[in-house]
Amino acid sequence: MNLRPAKRPEGRILLTARWLVGHRGGRHVLIENGEIVFEDGAVVFVGHRFSGEIARRIDYGNALIGPGFVDLDALSDLDTTILAYDNQPAWKKGRVWPRSYLDAGPYEMYSREELAFQKKHAFATLIRNGITTALPIASLFYRAWGETPQEFDDAAEASAALGLRTYLGPAYRTGNQVVEVDGRITTHYDEPRGLAELDAAIAFCERHEGAAGGLIRTMLAPDRIETSTAQLLRRTAEAGRALDVPVRLHCCQSKIEYDLVLAQHGMSPPEWLESLGFLNERALLPHGTVVSGSRLVTRPGRDLEIIRDSGAAIVHCPLVSGRHGNAIDHFGRYRDMGLKIGMGTDTSPPDMIMNMQVGMILARTLAGNVAACRSEDYYDPATVGGADALGRSDLGRLQPGARADITVFDLDRPHLGQVIDPIQTMLLAGHGRDFADVIIDGRFVMEDRMIPGVDEAADKARAQSQFEGVMARYPERTHGHPAASEIFSSSYPVERAEARA
């Protein structure tokens, strides 16, 4: 494997712009007409009037120089959740395996080559959206079971080639939800298979931790709490402590999950995790929306307090949650409780700015109070919040000693309107396509929206072709095996040209 990222530019490089997000005294500050200097992958100066020698100076003009976003649940495949956007209920539309498909033997719906392309394509898309640190997430609906170390070997190559900072590790599970013939949703378990996948994931971590000059780190990724057995979660927590790596587990994200865990273990998901010794400061928990005290759970409990007191972090993904009619209730309350909160995209587009915008709207609506959260309340979790959840005080902020993970947000785009405060403008009218340049670990990985070695149009066409291929296979793993035309509805009647002889 080639895990050598591109060579960094030599000498000190100074960047300046109309606005710069620096970091002082443990919080972000806006520096007007500020300067940032970096060398050999690290920030050496943030402020005004740098007096030392420099090898290169770049003036970005009317722009915002800021830290890269930290995406704790970063989309890394062709997003199948968009197929469920208007096609519900999920168990009738291929989002839960039918018993017939399980009995026939699930299979990989993409080849290793196709999966490798998807990772590289997704990683490039993350960079275009100002994301500089990513913990990949992909669907297991179209997989034979869990992810494989081989595909993450390929992901490591893509990460190094593009220069994206990643935490990698194949997702694994001991169970899977199944739709029975009568429509009941149950769970099928294959614990030996899942434990073997955990062993393979541990071996992956041992091989790749710190690769590509530290650009590649590792994590453990049990897929979902409702598809995990107690032994898998205990062993995962033990391995996470031994390896000192993050452990991400999707938890408290649906009513079906909450009810399944409660029925099987007599405890809520956080209560069960606490009883297993799973929760600690390494634990990352997407999505935290269905908890005691929320509109979907009448059972009293201390779910959020358990998560907070353990030191675990909630990974907030407001866009994908909102698309499915769900949200944390509400962001301001979670923040005021002292919960650790980072951000994730988890859906297409992987636009962190859009996630923050949707999050603010949902937070203010659910709180019934426009003052429930401000722009900086969301910018923090997308930067320092995610970094702190990873135990990385050198990420998510621009201060001397931090890694040079830097984004340049173009404030001259016409749709942005008038700029008074650059963060407020970003959260009001911006989107991920407004990032012009991205620097990761001191390397220019995107300049003027161009990523070296990436043909955006060709990759888009290839992704569309692969996506249509997996859509065509949906009937095989959909309850009752209806035709694809019955699974995927159209917004309006479609009139097609008659086929010509």
N, C-alpha and C positions, 0 to 999 in steps of 0.2 A: 504493500500500500504506500501511496505517496501522501504523506501527511506533513509536507513542508509548505507553509503558507508563503506568499510572495515576500520578497525582501522589502524591509522598511526603507523609506527614504532616509538618506544620511543627513545629519546635522539637525539643528533646531529649526522648527517651522513655526511661524507666527501667523495666527489667524485673527482677523478683526472683523467686526460687523456693527451695525447700528445697535444691536442688543446681544448680550451674552448672559447665559445662566451660569453664574458661578456658585460656589458653595462656601459659606462662612459660618462658623459657630454651630454646625450641625443642621443648617437649613439652607435652601436655595436663596440666592439673591440675584436681582437683575442689575447688570452692569451696563450702563449706557456707553456706547462707543468703546466697548471693552476689548481686551486682547487676551488671547490664550496662546501659550507656547508649549510645544511638546517635542520630545526627543526620545528615540529608541523605545517607543510604545508607551511612554509615561508623560503625564502633564508635569511641567516644571514651573509654570507661572500662570496666574489668572489675575487680571486687574487692568491697570493703565500704565502706559509708558515703560515698557520693558527695556531695560538698559543693556542687556547682554547682546552678544553676537548672535545673528541668525543666518541660516543658509537660504531661507525662502520666506517671503511674506505674501499672504493672500488676503485681499480686502474683499469681503463678500457684500459690501454695501448694505442695502436695506434688507437685512436678514436677521434671523435669530440663531445664534450658535448655542447649542444645548447639549446635554448628555444624551447618549443613546438610550432608547427604551429597553427595558428588561421584560421580556415576554415569558412568563412562567408556564404558559399553556399555548405554545406557538403552533399554529396550523402547519402541518408538514406533509399533507397529502392533498389529493383532489377532493374538495370538501363535499362529502355526501350529505351533510346536514341540510344543504340547500334543497335537496330533493324532498325533504320533509316539510319545507316551508309552508306549502299549501296542500300537502298530501298527508292527511291524518285519518284515523289514528295510526300511530307509528307501527303498532304490531300487525296491522293489516297491510302495511306498505313497505315491507322488507326491512324494517329496522329491528326486528326481533326474529331470530331463526325459527321456522316452523319445525315441528318434530320430524316431519318427513325429510327435511334437508339434513338435519342432524343424523338421522338414521342412515341416510345414503352416504354420509361421509363428507363433511365440509372440505372445501379445497381452496387453494389460493387463486383468487380471481385476477391477480396481476403477476407477471413474471418478475424475477429479481431485477432484470434490466429496467422494466417499467417502474418498479418501486424506487430504484436508484435515480431514475429521471425525475420522479415526483419529488424526492427529497431535494435535489438540486434546484428544481423549478420553484419549490416552496421557499427554500432558503434565500434565493435571489429576490423573491417577492417580499420576504420579511425585510431584507436590506432596503428595498425601495420604499418601505414604509417607516424607515427610521429606527428599526429594531436592530440592536447590536448584540444582544444576548438573548438566546432562545433555548427553551426546553421543549423539544418537539412533541406534538400530540397528533395521532392519526387514528382513524376509525379501525376497529377490529371486525366490523360487520362483514366485510368482504375477505376476511382472512380465514385460513384453516383453523387457527386457534389464536396464538399470540404472535408478536413480532419476532424476528429472528436476528441473532447476532450478525449474520452475514449482511443483512440489509443495513445494519447500523455500522458495519465496516465501510459500506458504500457511503453512508451518511457522513462518516468521519472524513472520507476523502472529499466529499462535496463541501463540507464545512471548511476544511483547510484550503481548498482551491479558491473558494469565494472569499475567505477571510472572515466568515461569521463566527462569533463566539457562541459556542453551544455547550449544553449539558446533555449528553447522549446516554441512552439505555433502552433496550427493547422492552416493550410492554408485555406483561405476562398475566395469567389468570388461572385459577383453578376451577372456575365455573362459567356458565353462560346462560343467559335467559333464553327460554324456549316457549313458543306458543303451542299448546297442545291442540289436538283436533277440535276439541270443544271450545277453544278460544281462551282457556285459562293460561295465565303466564306462570311458569314454574322455573326452577333453576336446575340445570344439568351440571353435575360436578365430575371432574376428572382430576383429582388431586395429584396423583403421580405425575401427570403431564405438566401441570402447573408448577410443581416443585422442581421438576427438571428444568423448566424454563427459568425459574429463579436462579438455579445453579449456573445456567448459561449466562444470565444477566450479570451475576456476580463476577464470573470469569471475564466478561466483557469490560466491566469496570476496572478490573485489575490490569487488563491489557492496555486500556486507553486513557486512564486518568492522567491528565497533564500533557497529553500528546499535542503535537503541532506548537511547541513552545508555550504550552499552557493555554492555548486558544480553545482546546477541547478538554472539557471536564466530563464527569459522568454522573449518572443518577440511577436510582432504582424506581421502576414505574409499574407497580401493580395497577391493573387497569381501573377497576371500580370496586367499591366496597361490597356491593351485592353479588359480585362474581369472584369473591375471595373467601377462602376458608380461614379459620382461626390459625391453623398452622402456617399457612402462607404469610399471613400478616405478622405473626410473631417472628418468623424467620427473617422476613424482610426488615423488620425493625432492628433485629440483632445485626444483620448485615450492614444496614445503614450506619449503625454506631461503629462497627468495626472498620468500615471503609471510610467513614466520615464523609458521606455523600448525601445530597438531598434525596428525599423519598416522597414521590408524588402519588396521591391516591384520590381519584374522583369520589366525592363524598357529599351527602346532603344536597343532591342536585335534582331529585325528582321524588314525587309522592310514591311511585311504585317502588323505588329503591328504599325509601324510609320505611314503608310498610313491610317489605320483604325482610329487612334486617330486624325490625321489631317482632315480626311473627316467628322468625327462626331463632332469635337469641333473647327475646324478652327485654331488649334494650334498644334505645335509639342508636343511630350510627355513631355519634360521638361517645355515648356511654359505652358502647361495645369496644370501640378503639381504645378508650381509657382503660377498660378492664384487661385488655390484651397487652398493655404497655407499649402501644404503637405510637402514641402522640409524644412528640418532643419538638425541639427547635428546628429539626431537620425536615419536619413534615410539612408538605405543601398540599392544601386541600381545595381543589376546585369542586364546587362552586359556592357552597355555603348558603344556598337560597332556601332550602326546605329544612327548617330547624324548629325546635319547640318555640312557641310564641309567634311563629309565622302564620300567615293566613291559611296554609294548607295543613297545619298540625295543631290539633286541639289539645293533644296530650301535654300536660305541663312538664317542664324539665329545665335543665341548665346547659343545653347544648352549646351555646355560644360561650358561656363562662368556662366550660370544660376546654374548649379549643383555645380560648385566650390564656387560661392559666397554664396550659401545657407548653406554651411558646410556639405552637404551630401557627402557620400563616394560612389565611383564606386567599385563594386565587380568584379574584373577581373578574368575571367575563360577562359584562352586562349586555353585549350585543347578542350573543348566542342565547343567553337566558331570556332576554326580552323577546326574541323571535319566537320563543316557545311559551310566551305568556307568563314568564316568571321573572323574579327580581329579588335581590336582597332587600329586606324591609327594616330599616333603610340604611343607606351608606353612612349618613351622618350618625346614626345610632351605633353602628358597628365601630366607627372611628372613635366616638366618644367613650365606648366601652373599653377602649384600649386594645382592640384586636389588631394583630398584625395583618396588613392587607397588601398584597401585590396584585398585578394585573396580568390578564391573559387575553389572547385574541380568540383562539379555539374555533374560528369559523372564517369563511371567506366573505369579504376581503379581510386579510389580517392587518387591519388598519387600526392601530392603537389610538389614533386621534378620534376616529369614529366611536370606538369603545368608550373613551372618556366622555364624549359628547352624549351618547346614549345613556351612560351611567349617570351623568348630571341630571338629565331630564327625568329619568326614573326616580332618582333620589329625591329631587324636589317635589315631584308629583306624589310619591308615596308619603313623604313627610308632610305634604300640604303646606310647604313653607319654602319660599324662594331662597331664604338664607340658610337652608339646611346644609348646603355645601357650596363651595366656591371652586373656581378653576384650579387653584393651587392644591386644593384637597384631592383632586384627581391626578394632577401632574406628579405629585409626590409618590403615590403608589406605583405609577408607571416607570419611575426612575429609582429613587432611593428605597422605596418600599420593596420592590422586587429584589434589589441588590441586597438589602438587609435580610430578606427571607432566605437568601442563599449564603448569608454570612460573609458577604463581599463588601467591605467598606471601601474598596477601590473601584467600584462600579457605580453607575447611576448618578454620579456627581462629578463636577469639574473643579478639582482643587489639586494643588501640588501633591504628587505621589499617587494620584488616581491613574488608572489606565486611560489612555487616550482614545476613548470611545465617544466620538463626537458627531453630532448631526448639524446640518445647516438647513434651516427652514426659510424658504423664500417668502418674504413679506411683500414682495412686489406683484404677486399674482393678483389679477384684476378682481377675482371673486372674493378676495379677503376684505375688500372695502377699506375703510379708514382704520388706522392702527393707533390706539392709545396705549394699551398694554399688550405686549406681544403674546403672553400666555393666554390672556382672555380672548384675544383675536383668534389664536389657534383653536381654542375650545369652542368658539362661536361659529367660525366659518371655514376653518382649515380642514385638510384631509391629508392622508399619507402621501399623496402624489405631489405635495408641496415641498417635500424634501429634495434638495438639489444635490448635495454631497453628503456622503457618509464615510466616516473614518473609524476603523476598529483596530485597536491595539497599535495605533500609529500608522496604519496602512490606509490609503485611499481606496476603499472598496467600491465606491460609486462616485463618479464625478459628472456633474451636469446630467444626472439621471441615467448615465451609462455605466453598466457593470462589465468589466473586461471579460471577454470570452462567453458572453451570454447574448443570444439572439432572441430578444423578447417575443417577436412576432412568430418565429418558428416554434419556440417553446409553447406559446399559447395554442397554436394549431395542433401540436402533438398532444398537449394536455386534453384538448377537446376530443380528439380521436380516442384516447385511452378512456376518457370518462364515458363516452357513448358506448364503448365496449362493455364496461361494467354495468351500465344501465340495462343493456340488453340481457344481462345475466340475472337481473333482479328477480324475475319470476321464479327462478330455481329456489330462491331462499325467501320467498314471500308466502305467507299463510294462504293455502288454497291454490297457489300457483296461477294467479290470474295473468292475463297478457300485460305486457309493459304499458300498453295504452290505457289499461284500467288502473294501474298503479300510479302513473304520473298524469295528472289532470292538466288540462290546458286552461289558461285564463279565459280565452274566448274560443269559439269554434274556429278551426283552422281550415282554410281553403287552399288546397294544393293544386299546382298545375298538373294537368293530365299527362301521364307518361306517354312519351312519343315512341313510336315503333322504330 
